[in-house]
Amino acid sequence: MPNEIAASCTGLVKIYRTATADVHALKGVDAAFPAGTVTAVVGPSGSGKSSLLRILAAVDRPTAGSLRIGEVTVSALGRSPLRRIRRRLVGYVFQRPAHNLIPYLSVREHVALAARLRGERDASKVDELLDVLAIAHRRDHRPHQLSGGEQQRVGFAQAVIGAPALVVADEPTAELDSKTGERLLETVSALTERGTSFVISTHDPRVVEAAGRTLHLRHGALEAETEERTLSVIDEAGRIQLPPRALTLFRDRRAVIEVEDDHVRIEPP
């Protein structure tokens, strides 16, 4: 499982064109998302987190670059094949719990509908998942009868039923209190043990702590990757982002680079 890749992207560029200017939301992002892991995506507002997640979820197309989900390269697919990919290989969880749900469906009806759309014909999988997420006792309740945390767990149940290759979640703990957020992270951990791969954008340090790895975005580029230690990321063009504290040393944005046998030295001129 750890050696399998749920999704990967190479050279992702996303440009939003407005009446006054082009906004470069992503600038050549390279990343791989291993199966059965939680990857947190962090960065300040405007760093490109939402753009990256929408592309990973096959909701938006990149301006340039490629995206692979499972065994399928999805970047150049037409509208109908892309819709099938979204249905079968990707789960998506919105930030606001209620936005994941349909008001007139019960908990079980939500998950059963998602199962049918994903091609899961074994009805027992629905009840099994509700048990795993500790919401089986609410199976006949509708969204307005659920707490925010329960609604979000139903959202995750819909996203993971049928074993998609990847589940993308946009700040799922942002509108939950601390105790409910912790319970949701326990849910994510339980689902990861079942083989689901999660990519979660977040400002929540608890999510970062619970994640197996963290990608740091800044100004639309991948600044660093943290697993057991923090590594700066070098893209395919050889570019590397200096952390803000180091960047202050290079006031004229020029550097002297010396390459020796076993290391590279970068200094201000």
C-alpha positions in Angstrom: 0.0 0.0 0.0 2.7 2.7 0.9 4.3 2.2 -2.5 1.1 2.8 -4.4 0.3 6.3 -5.7 -3.3 7.4 -5.5 -2.8 10.5 -7.6 0.1 12.6 -9.0 0.5 15.9 -10.8 3.3 17.3 -12.9 3.9 20.9 -13.8 0.4 22.0 -12.8 -0.3 25.6 -13.9 -3.6 27.4 -13.3 -4.3 30.9 -14.7 -7.5 32.7 -14.1 -8.1 35.4 -16.7 -10.0 38.5 -15.6 -10.9 41.7 -17.4 -7.9 43.5 -15.9 -5.1 40.9 -15.5 -4.2 37.2 -15.5 -4.0 35.6 -12.1 -1.4 32.8 -11.8 -2.9 30.6 -9.1 -0.5 27.7 -9.6 2.9 27.9 -11.1 4.2 24.4 -12.0 3.3 22.2 -9.0 4.7 18.7 -8.9 3.4 16.3 -6.2 2.5 12.7 -5.6 -0.1 11.4 -3.1 0.5 7.9 -1.8 -2.4 5.5 -1.2 -3.6 5.1 2.3 -2.2 8.4 3.6 -3.4 11.8 4.7 -1.7 14.8 3.0 -2.3 18.2 4.4 -2.0 21.2 2.1 -1.2 24.4 3.9 -0.3 28.0 3.0 -1.6 31.5 3.4 -4.7 32.8 1.7 -4.0 33.1 -2.0 -1.3 30.5 -2.0 -3.2 28.2 -4.5 -4.6 25.6 -2.1 -8.2 25.8 -3.4 -7.0 25.8 -7.0 -4.9 22.7 -6.4 -7.7 20.8 -4.6 -10.3 21.7 -7.3 -7.9 20.3 -10.0 -7.2 17.1 -7.9 -10.9 16.6 -7.6 -11.3 16.9 -11.4 -13.7 19.9 -10.8 -11.4 22.3 -12.7 -8.9 21.7 -15.5 -5.3 22.9 -15.3 -4.1 25.6 -17.7 -1.0 23.4 -18.3 0.5 20.3 -16.8 -0.8 16.8 -16.2 -2.9 15.0 -13.5 -3.1 11.3 -12.9 -5.7 9.7 -10.6 -5.3 6.0 -10.0 -4.3 4.5 -13.4 -5.9 7.3 -15.4 -4.3 10.4 -16.9 -7.3 12.8 -16.6 -5.9 16.1 -17.8 -6.9 15.8 -21.4 -10.2 13.9 -21.0 -13.4 15.1 -22.6 -16.4 16.2 -20.5 -18.2 12.9 -20.3 -15.1 10.8 -19.4 -14.1 13.4 -16.9 -17.6 13.2 -15.3 -17.1 9.4 -14.9 -13.7 10.0 -13.3 -15.3 12.4 -10.8 -18.0 9.8 -10.1 -15.9 6.7 -9.8 -12.3 7.7 -8.7 -12.7 10.9 -6.6 -14.6 11.9 -3.5 -15.0 15.6 -2.5 -16.0 17.0 0.9 -17.0 20.7 1.1 -16.0 23.0 3.9 -19.5 23.6 5.1 -21.1 20.3 6.3 -24.6 21.2 5.0 -23.2 21.8 1.5 -22.4 18.1 1.2 -26.0 17.0 1.8 -29.5 17.0 0.2 -32.2 18.2 2.6 -34.8 15.6 1.9 -32.6 12.5 2.0 -31.8 10.4 5.1 -28.3 9.6 6.2 -28.5 6.1 4.7 -30.1 7.4 1.5 -27.2 9.8 1.0 -24.6 7.0 1.3 -26.6 4.5 -0.7 -27.0 7.0 -3.6 -23.3 7.7 -3.6 -22.7 4.0 -3.6 -24.9 3.5 -6.7 -23.2 6.3 -8.5 -19.8 4.8 -7.8 -20.9 1.3 -8.9 -20.9 -0.3 -5.5 -23.7 -2.9 -5.6 -23.1 -4.5 -2.2 -25.7 -2.8 0.1 -24.0 -4.2 3.2 -21.1 -1.8 2.5 -23.3 1.1 3.3 -24.3 -0.1 6.7 -20.8 -1.3 7.4 -19.5 2.2 6.7 -22.1 3.9 8.9 -21.0 1.6 11.7 -17.3 2.5 11.2 -18.2 6.2 11.3 -20.4 5.8 14.4 -23.5 7.2 12.7 -25.5 4.0 12.2 -27.9 5.1 14.9 -28.8 8.2 12.8 -29.3 6.3 9.5 -33.0 7.4 9.2 -32.4 11.1 10.1 -32.3 14.0 7.7 -29.6 16.7 7.6 -31.5 19.2 9.7 -31.8 16.6 12.5 -28.0 16.2 12.6 -25.2 18.1 14.4 -22.5 19.8 12.2 -20.1 17.0 13.1 -22.6 14.3 12.1 -23.3 16.1 8.9 -19.6 16.2 8.1 -19.2 12.5 8.8 -22.1 11.8 6.4 -20.2 13.9 3.9 -17.1 11.7 4.4 -19.2 8.6 4.1 -20.5 9.7 0.7 -17.0 10.5 -0.4 -15.3 7.2 0.5 -18.0 4.6 -0.3 -17.0 2.5 -3.2 -13.3 2.9 -2.5 -12.3 5.9 -4.7 -8.6 6.4 -5.4 -8.6 9.8 -3.8 -10.8 11.9 -1.4 -10.3 15.7 -1.4 -11.5 17.8 1.5 -11.5 21.6 1.7 -10.9 22.7 5.3 -13.4 20.1 6.7 -12.8 21.2 10.4 -13.1 24.9 9.8 -16.7 25.2 11.0 -16.5 22.6 13.7 -15.7 23.1 17.4 -12.5 21.5 18.8 -14.1 18.3 20.2 -16.1 17.7 17.0 -13.0 18.4 14.9 -11.1 15.8 16.9 -13.8 13.2 16.3 -13.7 14.0 12.6 -10.0 13.4 12.5 -10.5 10.1 14.2 -12.9 9.3 11.4 -10.3 10.2 8.8 -7.7 8.0 10.6 -10.2 5.0 10.6 -10.9 5.5 6.8 -7.2 5.8 6.0 -6.6 2.4 7.6 -9.2 1.0 5.1 -6.9 2.2 2.3 -8.4 5.6 1.4 -6.0 8.4 0.4 -7.0 12.0 1.6 -5.8 15.4 0.5 -7.0 18.1 3.0 -6.4 21.8 2.7 -6.3 23.3 6.1 -5.3 26.1 8.5 -5.9 23.7 11.5 -2.7 22.6 13.3 -4.6 19.5 14.5 -5.1 18.3 10.9 -1.4 19.0 10.1 -0.4 17.0 13.2 -2.7 14.1 12.2 -1.4 14.1 8.5 1.3 11.8 7.4 2.8 14.5 5.2 2.3 18.2 4.6 2.7 20.2 1.4 3.5 23.9 1.9 2.2 26.2 -0.9 3.3 29.8 -1.3 2.5 32.2 -4.2 1.2 29.2 -6.3 4.3 27.1 -6.0 5.3 24.2 -3.8 7.6 25.6 -1.2 8.3 22.6 0.9 7.2 19.1 1.8 7.2 17.8 5.4 7.2 14.2 6.4 9.7 13.2 9.0 11.6 16.4 8.1 10.9 19.5 6.0 12.4 19.4 2.5 12.5 22.3 0.1 11.0 21.3 -3.3 12.9 21.6 -6.6 10.6 21.6 -9.6 11.3 20.2 -13.0 12.7 23.5 -14.2 15.2 23.5 -11.3 13.4 26.3 -9.3 13.4 26.3 -5.5 11.4 28.6 -3.2 13.4 30.1 -0.4 11.5 30.5 2.9 10.5 34.0 3.7 13.2 34.4 6.4 16.0 33.4 4.0 14.5 35.6 1.2 15.1 38.7 3.2 18.9 38.2 2.7 18.5 38.6 -1.1 17.1 42.1 -1.3 18.0 42.6 -5.0 16.7 39.1 -5.8 20.1 37.9 -7.0 22.2 35.1 -5.7 25.7 33.6 -6.0 25.5 29.8 -6.5 28.6 27.7 -6.0 28.3 23.9 -6.8 30.9 21.7 -5.1 31.2 17.9 -5.0 28.8 17.2 -2.2 26.8 20.4 -1.7 25.5 23.7 -3.2 26.1 27.1 -1.6 23.7 30.0 -2.2 24.7 33.4 -0.9 23.8 37.0 -1.5 26.2 38.8 -4.0 
